[in-house]
Amino acid sequence: MAELTPQDMAAKLLATGFERSGPSAATLSDPIADTPMVVTLDQLRPYDHDPRVTRNPAYAEIKASIRERGLDAPPAITRRPGEAHYIIRNGGNTRLAILRELWSETKEERFFRIACLFRPWPARGEIVALTGHLAENELRGGLTFIERALGIEKAREFYEQESGQALSQSELARRLTADGYPVPQSHISRMNDAVRYLLPAIPTLLYGGLGRHQVDRLAVLRKACERTWERRALGRTVAVDFATLFQDVLTQFDTQPDDFSPQRVQDELVGQMAELLEADYDTLALEINDSESRQRALTSEPAVPTPPAAPVVPAAPPPQVSAPQQPPASSVPRDATPPAPAATPSASPGAPEEQHGQHDERLQGHIVTPAPTTERLQSIQRMVADQLGDKLPDFEADALRAIPVQVGGLYPISDVWYIEPGLDVPDRLRVHISQFAREIAGEAAVGDHIEASDGGIGFVCVTPAVGQAKALPAFARAMLTLLHALSTAPAPATGLDSARLADDLGPLLHGHGGLVTRLSDAGLVKLFRLLRLARRLLDLEAGVASQDS
């Protein structure tokens, strides 16, 4: 047999039998890592589950920019296993549509062949792709309320396919947040109502950009009218049900958002309800308005109260601090009144720097553990909040209002966490701790069983004898047992059964189950403050550095 020349060997290797073919070759054809590649418009398709179905408001500006500068930010692409075409991975359908238009208009090669970053299809591909498109659309142009709602409903479908079970709204919110698209559960509920009750009747209005607040108004109106209808239609024969009536009325107002008036919808709906129920229009309108006000009060988010500029004196201060009108400075505890969050102006030239330093120090005192976040996640959260009309919590602005409540007492509380510099010494901490313990025990009428102490965390329980303890009410016994456990004092032989604390603690703190009365809200805040001061006291005496304070 003649020896093969290099040319013969090359020809055999390139023969048809050595070509890669079949499903396995197609499956392995894509890179297994992020890889730059050039693709043509013929090879690329838009993402088919893109939540945006209306034209991007910035379409013209983006097109002008691409025409002049080219594609500054090529979209990332991917490909589902076994499919022939690439798809946009996470945001870029608008840019793809613009490239097709420019190629059709100019036939310039730069619009036909584009350099992209290929990313392999991940294990959770559909979920990753959809949440990526939702997030990118928020950042690059925003979605209408109904587009966002439909996108989240599609995400619910993918999550349920993944888990094999139905998801609650709170679980859906948790999974969306974990995948980089945070949406509160309350907003998911509004979106679900919009898709279920409003979209079939007013698609033009919703896709035209009807906002969240008007959607909320319609949702509240529907619920209020439905409750009134069910109450008045009970035992009557009515020609139509409420769901059909609501859809029929709402369909009449499927116009552009600029021409839409929720009040006109209400007038028409109430008018037809009055006719069908044979009721007086004005009486029915008053009923519905009252129900609507109650519904809005239940579903609206309360505003954060603005802290007072001056200290608020308790309405009924204890006798020991209310007797003198102008007590001398030495007779008033230095920290009896918490400082106001805002710094007090000063005439001293160095005051602004000093106040700024105190503000930063106090701000750091509220950080138990830093909250991990990224600029991208914060941007998405801000965009979603702006679109939904919400206000994101601002830690730096709100930190000095740690708990927006006030609790009176000998040492009034307006900030559970912050410890004033004048209080931050062991002796002063013990005085406050013992007073809070006495006031907490006073709720169960056993305040006289608490005595101040120069050791431990500042107080001890003078526990009753066995016979006396059994005569105490269950609430009093549970309260003394809890305070005795917190006092760090040795356990004497008393009638208090420390083993029962495990059973009594839940009812004592949140009130569910058991025979023990629940601690009041004021008592609970005092207990939080007691624990905060006790932890700080023990850290000081153990020589722990003050970064935890």
C-alpha positions as CSV (number, residue, x, y, z in Angstrom):
1,M,0.0,0.0,0.0
2,A,1.4,3.4,-1.0
3,E,2.3,5.7,1.7
4,L,-0.1,8.7,2.2
5,T,1.3,12.1,1.3
6,P,0.4,15.1,3.6
7,Q,-1.9,16.3,0.9
8,D,-3.8,13.0,0.7
9,M,-4.2,12.9,4.5
10,A,-5.6,16.4,4.6
11,A,-8.1,15.5,1.8
12,K,-9.3,12.5,3.8
13,L,-9.7,14.5,7.0
14,L,-11.7,17.1,5.1
15,A,-13.9,14.5,3.5
16,T,-17.7,14.4,4.1
17,G,-17.5,11.6,6.6
18,F,-15.5,13.7,9.0
19,E,-17.9,16.6,9.2
20,R,-19.6,17.3,12.5
21,S,-23.3,16.8,12.2
22,G,-26.4,15.7,14.1
23,P,-28.0,17.0,17.4
24,S,-24.9,16.5,19.5
25,A,-22.8,18.7,17.2
26,A,-25.5,21.4,17.2
27,T,-25.6,21.3,21.0
28,L,-21.9,21.7,21.4
29,S,-21.5,24.4,18.8
30,D,-22.0,27.3,21.2
31,P,-19.1,28.5,23.5
32,I,-19.3,27.4,27.1
33,A,-18.0,30.7,28.5
34,D,-18.7,34.4,27.8
35,T,-17.3,34.9,24.3
36,P,-17.2,38.0,22.0
37,M,-18.6,37.2,18.5
38,V,-19.9,38.9,15.4
39,V,-23.5,38.0,14.4
40,T,-25.8,39.2,11.6
41,L,-29.3,40.5,11.9
42,D,-30.4,37.3,10.1
43,Q,-29.0,35.2,13.0
44,L,-30.5,37.3,15.8
45,R,-34.0,37.4,17.1
46,P,-35.7,39.6,19.8
47,Y,-36.4,38.0,23.2
48,D,-39.9,36.6,22.7
49,H,-41.0,37.2,26.3
50,D,-39.9,40.8,26.4
51,P,-42.2,42.6,28.8
52,R,-42.2,45.8,26.7
53,V,-44.9,45.6,24.0
54,T,-45.2,49.4,23.4
55,R,-42.7,51.6,21.7
56,N,-39.8,52.8,23.9
57,P,-40.4,56.5,24.8
58,A,-36.8,57.2,23.9
59,Y,-36.9,55.3,20.6
60,A,-36.2,58.4,18.4
61,E,-33.3,59.5,20.5
62,I,-31.7,56.1,20.6
63,K,-32.1,55.7,16.8
64,A,-30.4,59.1,16.2
65,S,-27.6,58.1,18.5
66,I,-27.0,54.8,16.7
67,R,-27.2,56.4,13.3
68,E,-24.5,58.9,14.2
69,R,-22.2,56.9,16.6
70,G,-23.0,53.3,15.9
71,L,-23.8,50.8,18.6
72,D,-22.0,52.0,21.8
73,A,-23.4,49.3,23.9
74,P,-24.1,46.1,21.9
75,P,-26.7,43.8,23.6
76,A,-25.6,40.6,25.2
77,I,-26.9,37.6,23.3
78,T,-27.6,33.9,24.1
79,R,-29.2,30.9,22.5
80,R,-31.6,28.3,23.9
81,P,-30.3,24.7,23.5
82,G,-31.2,23.2,20.2
83,E,-32.4,26.5,18.6
84,A,-31.0,27.9,15.4
85,H,-31.2,31.6,16.2
86,Y,-29.5,33.8,18.9
87,I,-31.8,35.9,21.1
88,I,-31.2,39.1,23.1
89,R,-30.3,38.1,26.6
90,N,-31.2,40.9,28.9
91,G,-32.4,44.2,27.4
92,G,-31.8,45.3,23.8
93,N,-34.9,44.5,21.8
94,T,-35.3,48.3,21.1
95,R,-31.7,48.5,19.8
96,L,-32.3,45.4,17.6
97,A,-35.4,46.9,16.1
98,I,-33.6,50.2,15.4
99,L,-30.7,48.3,13.7
100,R,-33.2,46.5,11.4
101,E,-34.8,49.9,10.5
102,L,-31.3,51.5,9.8
103,W,-30.2,48.5,7.7
104,S,-33.4,48.6,5.7
105,E,-33.0,52.4,5.2
106,T,-29.2,52.6,4.5
107,K,-27.9,49.1,3.7
108,E,-24.8,50.0,5.6
109,E,-22.9,46.9,6.7
110,R,-22.2,48.4,10.2
111,F,-25.9,48.0,10.9
112,F,-26.1,44.4,9.7
113,R,-23.1,42.8,11.4
114,I,-22.7,43.6,15.0
115,A,-20.2,42.6,17.6
116,C,-21.9,41.1,20.7
117,L,-21.0,39.3,23.8
118,F,-22.3,35.7,23.8
119,R,-23.3,34.3,27.1
120,P,-24.2,30.6,27.5
121,W,-27.8,29.7,28.2
122,P,-27.9,29.2,32.1
123,A,-29.6,26.5,34.0
124,R,-32.5,28.8,35.0
125,G,-32.5,30.4,31.5
126,E,-36.0,31.6,31.2
127,I,-36.1,33.2,34.6
128,V,-32.7,34.8,34.3
129,A,-33.6,36.2,30.8
130,L,-37.0,37.6,31.9
131,T,-35.8,39.2,35.1
132,G,-32.8,40.6,33.2
133,H,-35.1,42.2,30.6
134,L,-37.4,43.6,33.3
135,A,-34.4,45.2,35.1
136,E,-32.8,46.6,31.9
137,N,-36.1,48.1,30.7
138,E,-36.4,49.9,34.0
139,L,-32.9,51.3,33.7
140,R,-33.1,52.3,30.0
141,G,-36.6,53.7,29.5
142,G,-39.1,52.4,32.0
143,L,-42.1,50.2,31.5
144,T,-45.8,51.1,31.7
145,F,-47.6,49.8,34.7
146,I,-49.4,47.1,32.7
147,E,-46.2,45.9,31.0
148,R,-44.5,45.5,34.3
149,A,-47.6,43.7,35.6
150,L,-47.6,41.3,32.7
151,G,-43.9,40.7,33.0
152,I,-44.3,39.8,36.6
153,E,-47.2,37.5,35.8
154,K,-45.0,35.7,33.3
155,A,-42.2,35.5,35.9
156,R,-44.7,33.8,38.2
157,E,-45.4,31.3,35.5
158,F,-41.7,30.4,35.1
159,Y,-41.2,30.2,38.9
160,E,-44.1,27.9,39.2
161,Q,-42.8,25.7,36.4
162,E,-39.5,25.6,38.2
163,S,-40.8,24.7,41.6
164,G,-43.8,22.6,40.5
165,Q,-46.2,24.4,42.8
166,A,-48.3,27.6,43.1
167,L,-46.5,30.6,44.6
168,S,-48.0,33.1,47.0
169,Q,-47.5,36.8,46.3
170,S,-45.0,37.2,49.2
171,E,-43.0,34.2,47.9
172,L,-43.0,35.6,44.4
173,A,-41.7,38.9,45.7
174,R,-38.9,37.1,47.6
175,R,-37.8,35.2,44.5
176,L,-37.9,38.3,42.3
177,T,-35.7,40.2,44.8
178,A,-33.3,37.2,44.9
179,D,-33.0,37.4,41.1
180,G,-32.2,41.1,41.0
181,Y,-35.6,42.6,40.4
182,P,-37.1,43.8,43.8
183,V,-40.8,44.4,43.8
184,P,-42.8,44.7,47.1
185,Q,-45.7,42.2,47.7
186,S,-48.2,45.0,47.9
187,H,-47.3,46.1,44.4
188,I,-47.7,42.6,43.1
189,S,-51.2,42.5,44.5
190,R,-52.1,45.7,42.6
191,M,-50.6,44.4,39.4
192,N,-52.5,41.2,39.7
193,D,-55.8,43.2,40.1
194,A,-54.9,45.2,37.0
195,V,-54.3,42.2,34.9
196,R,-57.4,40.3,36.1
197,Y,-60.0,43.1,36.3
198,L,-58.8,46.1,34.2
199,L,-56.9,44.8,31.2
200,P,-59.8,43.0,29.6
201,A,-61.8,46.2,29.6
202,I,-59.3,49.0,29.0
203,P,-56.3,47.7,27.1
204,T,-55.8,50.9,25.1
205,L,-55.8,53.0,28.3
206,L,-53.4,50.7,30.1
207,Y,-50.9,50.3,27.2
208,G,-51.2,54.1,26.7
209,G,-49.5,54.6,30.0
210,L,-52.2,54.7,32.7
211,G,-50.2,55.1,36.0
212,R,-50.2,53.3,39.2
213,H,-52.2,55.9,41.2
214,Q,-55.1,55.8,38.7
215,V,-55.0,52.0,38.6
216,D,-55.2,52.1,42.5
217,R,-58.2,54.4,42.3
218,L,-60.0,52.1,39.9
219,A,-59.1,49.0,42.1
220,V,-60.4,50.7,45.3
221,L,-63.6,51.8,43.4
222,R,-64.2,48.3,42.1
223,K,-63.9,46.8,45.6
224,A,-66.1,49.4,47.3
225,C,-68.8,49.1,44.6
226,E,-68.7,45.3,44.8
227,R,-69.2,45.3,48.5
228,T,-72.2,47.6,48.2
229,W,-73.6,45.6,45.4
230,E,-73.3,42.3,47.3
231,R,-75.0,43.8,50.4
232,R,-77.9,45.4,48.4
233,A,-78.4,42.6,45.9
234,L,-78.7,39.9,48.6
235,G,-82.1,38.2,48.2
236,R,-82.9,40.1,45.0
237,T,-83.0,39.0,41.4
238,V,-80.8,41.3,39.3
239,A,-80.4,41.0,35.6
240,V,-76.6,41.1,35.6
241,D,-73.8,40.3,38.0
242,F,-71.4,42.9,39.3
243,A,-68.3,41.6,37.4
244,T,-70.1,41.9,34.0
245,L,-71.5,45.3,35.0
246,F,-68.1,46.6,35.9
247,Q,-66.5,45.4,32.7
248,D,-69.3,46.9,30.6
249,V,-69.0,50.3,32.2
250,L,-65.3,50.4,32.2
251,T,-65.1,49.4,28.5
252,Q,-66.8,52.7,27.6
253,F,-63.8,54.6,28.9
254,D,-61.0,52.8,27.0
255,T,-59.4,55.9,25.6
256,Q,-56.0,57.7,25.8
257,P,-54.8,58.4,29.4
258,D,-55.0,62.2,28.9
259,D,-58.8,62.0,28.4
260,F,-59.4,59.6,31.2
261,S,-61.3,60.6,34.4
262,P,-61.9,58.1,37.2
263,Q,-64.7,60.3,38.5
264,R,-66.6,59.8,35.3
265,V,-66.2,56.1,35.6
266,Q,-67.6,56.3,39.2
267,D,-70.5,58.4,38.2
268,E,-71.5,56.0,35.4
269,L,-71.0,52.9,37.5
270,V,-73.0,54.3,40.5
271,G,-75.8,55.4,38.1
272,Q,-76.2,52.0,36.6
273,M,-76.0,50.3,40.0
274,A,-78.7,52.6,41.3
275,E,-81.0,51.7,38.3
276,L,-80.4,47.9,38.6
277,L,-80.7,47.9,42.4
278,E,-83.6,50.4,42.4
279,A,-81.8,52.5,44.9
280,D,-81.3,56.3,45.3
281,Y,-78.2,57.5,43.4
282,D,-77.1,59.9,46.2
283,T,-77.5,57.4,49.0
284,L,-75.6,54.8,46.9
285,A,-72.8,57.3,46.2
286,L,-72.4,58.1,49.9
287,E,-72.3,54.4,50.7
288,I,-69.6,53.7,48.1
289,N,-67.6,56.8,49.0
290,D,-67.6,55.8,52.7
291,S,-66.5,52.2,51.8
292,E,-63.9,53.6,49.4
293,S,-62.4,55.8,52.2
294,R,-62.2,52.8,54.6
295,Q,-60.6,50.7,51.9
296,R,-58.0,53.4,51.1
297,A,-57.2,53.8,54.7
298,L,-56.6,50.0,55.1
299,T,-54.4,49.7,52.0
300,S,-52.5,53.0,52.0
301,E,-49.0,53.1,53.6
302,P,-48.8,55.4,56.6
303,A,-46.6,58.4,56.3
304,V,-43.5,58.5,58.5
305,P,-44.1,61.1,61.2
306,T,-41.8,64.0,61.3
307,P,-39.9,64.2,64.6
308,P,-40.7,67.3,66.7
309,A,-38.1,70.0,66.8
310,A,-38.4,70.3,70.5
311,P,-38.6,67.5,73.1
312,V,-42.2,66.3,73.8
313,V,-43.1,66.3,77.5
314,P,-45.2,63.2,78.5
315,A,-48.8,64.1,79.1
316,A,-48.8,62.6,82.5
317,P,-45.3,62.6,83.9
318,P,-44.5,60.7,87.1
319,P,-44.7,62.8,90.3
320,Q,-41.0,62.6,90.9
321,V,-40.1,64.6,87.8
322,S,-43.1,66.9,87.4
323,A,-43.2,68.7,90.7
324,P,-40.8,71.6,90.2
325,Q,-41.4,73.9,87.2
326,Q,-37.8,75.0,86.9
327,P,-35.6,72.4,88.5
328,P,-31.9,73.2,88.9
329,A,-29.6,71.7,86.3
330,S,-28.1,69.2,88.8
331,S,-31.5,67.7,89.7
332,V,-32.5,66.7,86.2
333,P,-30.8,63.6,84.7
334,R,-28.5,64.7,81.8
335,D,-30.2,62.2,79.4
336,A,-33.8,62.5,80.6
337,T,-34.6,64.2,77.3
338,P,-33.2,62.7,74.2
339,P,-31.5,65.2,71.9
340,A,-33.4,66.3,68.8
341,P,-32.2,64.7,65.5
342,A,-31.3,68.0,64.0
343,A,-28.1,69.7,65.3
344,T,-28.6,72.9,67.3
345,P,-27.1,76.0,65.6
346,S,-24.1,77.5,67.3
347,A,-22.3,80.8,67.0
348,S,-18.9,79.1,67.3
349,P,-16.9,79.1,64.1
350,G,-16.0,75.4,64.5
351,A,-19.6,74.4,65.3
352,P,-20.6,73.1,61.8
353,E,-17.6,70.7,61.7
354,E,-18.2,69.6,65.2
355,Q,-21.9,69.0,64.5
356,H,-21.1,67.1,61.3
357,G,-18.7,64.9,63.3
358,Q,-21.4,64.2,65.9
359,H,-23.9,63.4,63.2
360,D,-21.6,60.9,61.6
361,E,-20.7,59.4,64.9
362,R,-24.4,58.9,65.8
363,L,-25.1,57.6,62.3
364,Q,-22.4,54.9,62.7
365,G,-24.0,54.1,66.1
366,H,-27.1,52.9,64.3
367,I,-25.3,50.5,62.0
368,V,-25.4,47.0,63.5
369,T,-24.2,45.3,60.4
370,P,-23.8,47.1,57.0
371,A,-26.5,46.2,54.4
372,P,-24.8,44.6,51.4
373,T,-26.0,46.2,48.1
374,T,-24.7,47.3,44.7
375,E,-25.1,50.4,42.7
376,R,-27.0,48.4,40.0
377,L,-29.5,47.1,42.5
378,Q,-30.0,50.5,44.0
379,S,-30.5,52.0,40.5
380,I,-33.2,49.3,39.8
381,Q,-34.9,50.0,43.1
382,R,-34.9,53.7,42.5
383,M,-36.4,53.3,39.0
384,V,-39.1,50.9,40.2
385,A,-40.0,53.3,43.1
386,D,-40.2,56.2,40.7
387,Q,-42.4,54.4,38.3
388,L,-44.7,53.2,41.1
389,G,-44.8,56.5,42.9
390,D,-43.1,55.2,46.1
391,K,-40.4,56.6,48.3
392,L,-37.4,54.4,49.0
393,P,-36.3,54.4,52.6
394,D,-33.2,56.6,53.1
395,F,-31.1,55.1,55.9
396,E,-29.0,58.2,56.4
397,A,-32.1,60.4,56.6
398,D,-34.1,58.0,58.8
399,A,-31.4,56.5,61.0
400,L,-31.8,59.1,63.7
401,R,-35.4,58.3,64.0
402,A,-34.7,54.7,64.8
403,I,-38.2,53.9,66.1
404,P,-40.9,56.5,65.3
405,V,-42.6,56.2,68.7
406,Q,-42.3,58.0,72.0
407,V,-42.7,56.3,75.4
408,G,-43.0,58.3,78.5
409,G,-41.6,57.5,81.9
410,L,-38.9,58.8,84.2
411,Y,-36.5,58.5,81.3
412,P,-38.5,59.1,78.1
413,I,-37.5,57.1,75.0
414,S,-37.5,58.4,71.5
415,D,-34.6,56.3,70.2
416,V,-34.2,52.7,71.3
417,W,-30.7,52.3,69.9
418,Y,-28.8,55.5,70.3
419,I,-26.9,56.0,73.6
420,E,-26.0,59.6,74.5
421,P,-22.4,60.3,75.4
422,G,-23.4,61.4,78.9
423,L,-25.2,58.1,79.5
424,D,-22.4,55.9,78.2
425,V,-20.8,55.0,81.5
426,P,-21.6,51.9,83.7
427,D,-23.1,53.8,86.7
428,R,-25.5,55.8,84.6
429,L,-26.4,52.8,82.5
430,R,-27.3,50.9,85.7
431,V,-29.6,53.7,86.9
432,H,-31.6,53.7,83.7
433,I,-31.7,49.9,83.4
434,S,-33.1,49.5,87.0
435,Q,-35.7,52.2,86.3
436,F,-36.9,50.5,83.1
437,A,-37.1,47.2,84.9
438,R,-39.2,48.8,87.7
439,E,-41.5,50.4,85.2
440,I,-41.9,47.1,83.2
441,A,-42.6,45.2,86.4
442,G,-45.1,47.9,87.4
443,E,-47.4,46.8,84.5
444,A,-48.0,43.6,86.5
445,A,-48.2,45.5,89.9
446,V,-44.9,44.0,91.1
447,G,-42.7,47.0,90.7
448,D,-41.8,46.9,94.4
449,H,-40.0,43.5,93.8
450,I,-37.3,45.3,91.7
451,E,-34.4,46.9,93.6
452,A,-31.4,48.8,92.2
453,S,-28.0,47.2,92.4
454,D,-24.5,48.4,92.0
455,G,-23.5,45.1,90.4
456,G,-24.8,43.0,87.5
457,I,-26.8,45.0,85.1
458,G,-28.2,47.3,87.7
459,F,-31.1,45.6,89.4
460,V,-32.2,42.4,91.2
461,C,-35.6,40.8,91.7
462,V,-36.6,40.5,95.3
463,T,-38.5,37.3,94.6
464,P,-41.3,36.2,96.8
465,A,-41.4,33.0,98.9
466,V,-42.9,29.8,97.5
467,G,-46.3,30.4,99.0
468,Q,-46.5,34.0,98.0
469,A,-45.3,33.3,94.5
470,K,-48.1,30.8,93.9
471,A,-50.7,33.5,95.0
472,L,-49.5,35.9,92.3
473,P,-51.4,36.2,89.0
474,A,-49.8,34.3,86.1
475,F,-48.9,37.6,84.4
476,A,-47.0,38.8,87.5
477,R,-45.1,35.5,87.9
478,A,-44.1,35.5,84.2
479,M,-42.9,39.1,84.4
480,L,-40.8,38.5,87.5
481,T,-39.4,35.3,86.1
482,L,-38.4,37.1,82.9
483,L,-36.8,40.1,84.7
484,H,-35.0,37.8,87.1
485,A,-33.5,35.8,84.2
486,L,-32.3,39.1,82.6
487,S,-30.8,40.4,85.8
488,T,-27.9,37.9,85.6
489,A,-28.3,37.4,89.4
490,P,-27.9,33.8,90.8
491,A,-31.2,31.9,91.0
492,P,-32.3,31.7,94.7
493,A,-34.7,29.1,96.0
494,T,-38.0,30.9,95.3
495,G,-41.5,30.2,94.1
496,L,-40.6,31.3,90.6
497,D,-40.5,28.4,88.1
498,S,-37.8,29.3,85.6
499,A,-38.8,26.2,83.5
500,R,-42.2,27.9,82.7
501,L,-40.5,30.8,81.1
502,A,-40.2,29.0,77.8
503,D,-44.0,28.6,77.8
504,D,-44.7,32.1,79.0
505,L,-42.3,34.1,76.9
506,G,-44.3,34.0,73.7
507,P,-47.6,35.1,75.2
508,L,-45.8,37.7,77.3
509,L,-44.2,39.3,74.2
510,H,-46.6,38.8,71.4
511,G,-49.8,37.6,73.1
512,H,-50.5,34.4,71.2
513,G,-51.7,31.5,73.3
514,G,-51.2,30.9,77.0
515,L,-52.8,32.4,80.0
516,V,-50.3,35.3,80.4
517,T,-51.3,38.8,79.6
518,R,-49.3,40.5,76.8
519,L,-46.8,43.2,77.7
520,S,-48.0,46.7,76.5
521,D,-46.4,48.4,73.6
522,A,-44.8,50.9,75.9
523,G,-43.5,48.1,78.1
524,L,-42.1,46.4,75.0
525,V,-40.2,49.5,73.9
526,K,-38.8,49.8,77.5
527,L,-37.7,46.2,77.4
528,F,-35.9,46.8,74.1
529,R,-34.2,49.8,75.6
530,L,-33.2,47.8,78.7
531,L,-31.6,45.1,76.6
532,R,-29.7,47.7,74.5
533,L,-28.3,49.4,77.6
534,A,-27.5,46.1,79.3
535,R,-25.5,44.9,76.3
536,R,-23.6,48.1,76.2
537,L,-22.9,48.0,80.0
538,L,-21.6,44.4,79.7
539,D,-19.4,45.4,76.8
540,L,-17.9,48.4,78.7
541,E,-17.1,46.3,81.7
542,A,-15.6,43.6,79.5
543,G,-13.4,46.2,77.8
544,V,-14.9,45.6,74.4
545,A,-14.1,48.3,71.8
546,S,-16.8,50.7,71.1
547,Q,-17.4,50.0,67.5
548,D,-20.6,48.1,68.4
549,S,-22.1,51.0,70.2
